[in-house]
Amino acid sequence: MSTWHRCSIRTRLTVMAGAVMALLCTVVAVFALLAVREASVEDRTQRLANHAVEMARQIRHGGISPHLSTKRRNEAIQVFDPAGTLVTATSGFEALEPPISNLRPDVDSYVIARLCELHAFPGQCKIVISYPLHRADGVWLLNMAVDDVPWHVDPRLLISIAAGWLLLVGATTAGTYRTVSKTLEPVGAISGKLAQITASDLGHRVPVPKYQDELRDLAQTANKTLDRAQSAVEQQLRFASDASHDLRNPLAAMRVQIDEALMYPHETDWPRTANALLESVERLQDLVTDLLQIARLDAGISGRRDPVDLTGLVAAELDRRPRRVAVIRHLTPGVMINGERIGLARLLNNLLDNAERHADSAITVTLALEAGTAALEVCDDGEGIAPDQREVIFRRFARLEASRRRDAGGTGLGLPIARQIAETHGGTLTIEDSPRGARFVLRLPGYAAPPADHVHLPMEA
């Protein structure tokens, strides 16, 4: 990992904001400096032209002085007669040959230009004007040169631009650092609170910022996640407690029976004891099977989904073994669903076993296809379930008093497993109103079986 990526978000954002502002300020400063220099060059050029016009007027009307003087620093002036002979010049340029510039203006107009590396000014750039001067004896030539404007125009301007650059970049950097720090304060608070949360103490919640922004959404999402985690942990603890309790009961009964048989081996009815132990072992086996099924469902493990003829599956499970009560069936043919056949068979048997335990004389199984939904109803004619208890029975290990009276060996996991299988298939399992007994309704996405292909026999000649 590079050094840049090891830096904090605060540092990276501050550096990026400072770099962007520095780039913008540099671009603006360059453009401003170029504009000011261009204006300065234009102004100096115009003043040079005005000075040349004034100088020409003075020479025409006042005569020619053998020694010219100027108030401008580093200004050079030369005057040539019509024959090209130097007549007068400023100090230092009287004997300079050839002229300070090689510009050749028309007789009616002057020429002005910016020139560098002139023989008279090595290593320098000058603004030079060549001005024709009309006199009675012909056209004279006035050459004038002044210093070009430097790239920085003036040191004071450069200092001002640099100071403004530093001020803007510094203010942007400091402002960004402070703004990002204030923005990330809730993140620090959230991180600190999350660091305090352990698997054994999920009661803490992260602070929620008061502003309606992304950090508030993050905090609320984190709290919802913690709620779900706490609920899952509590559910697992309850599951472990209930499972250990249900496992302990048959084990304790088996231990008592074995201890009693060993204490009185000659008086023990060993076949009866073996049958009692076998019942406890079967109960343990059923409980372990249900626990494994619950674990698979909780882990999201499921078999391959294939098209399943639900009508045929229900009929096969009803015919698989006899029931102690009559089974009345109303099955619509050709109802198809996409699902796991083994899981669906487990769901159906859980519903049938539950109905058989509570039925007085009959169970009614109805299957129909309603607007793309396969609806399976399993009804019994028993005592029924009070409306306020209809969701309780879908809790794991929950068993109502009536259920305990009828079958003390149940695990309390059949209906929760059935509902979970239904939900993994995209369906629902509920208890709905019924004139008598309990009416379980399973709804799954379904469709009608395609019609069987017709066999075309060749016609006899």
Sequence and secondary structure as in RCSB ss.txt:
>XXXX:A:sequence
MSTWHRCSIRTRLTVMAGAVMALLCTVVAVFALLAVREASVEDRTQRLANHAVEMARQIRHGGISPHLSTKRRNE
AIQVFDPAGTLVTATSGFEALEPPISNLRPDVDSYVIARLCELHAFPGQCKIVISYPLHRADGVWLLNMAVDDVP
WHVDPRLLISIAAGWLLLVGATTAGTYRTVSKTLEPVGAISGKLAQITASDLGHRVPVPKYQDELRDLAQTANKT
LDRAQSAVEQQLRFASDASHDLRNPLAAMRVQIDEALMYPHETDWPRTANALLESVERLQDLVTDLLQIARLDAG
ISGRRDPVDLTGLVAAELDRRPRRVAVIRHLTPGVMINGERIGLARLLNNLLDNAERHADSAITVTLALEAGTAA
LEVCDDGEGIAPDQREVIFRRFARLEASRRRDAGGTGLGLPIARQIAETHGGTLTIEDSPRGARFVLRLPGYAAP
PADHVHLPMEA
>XXXX:A:secstr
  HHHHS HHHHHHHHHHHHHHHHHHHHHHHHHHHHHHHHHHHHHHHHHHHHHHHHHHHHHH   SEE  SSTT 
EEEEE TT  EEEEETT TT SS S      TTS EEEEEEEETTEEEEEEEEEEEEEEETTEEEEEEEEEE   
TTS HHHHHHHHHHHHHHHHHHHHHHHHHHHHHHHHHHHHHHHHHH BTTB        SSSSHHHHHHHHHHHH
HHHHHHHHHHHHHHHHHHHHHHHHHHHHHHHHHHHHHHSTTT  HHHHHHHHHHHHHHHHHHHHHHHHHHHHHTT
     EEEEHHHHHHHHHHHS  SSEEEEEE TTEEEEE HHHHHHHHHHHHHHHHHH SSEEEEEEEEETTEEE
EEEEE SS   GGGTTGGGSTT   HHHHHH TT  S HHHHHHHHHHHTT EEEEE  SSS EEEEEEEEEE  
           
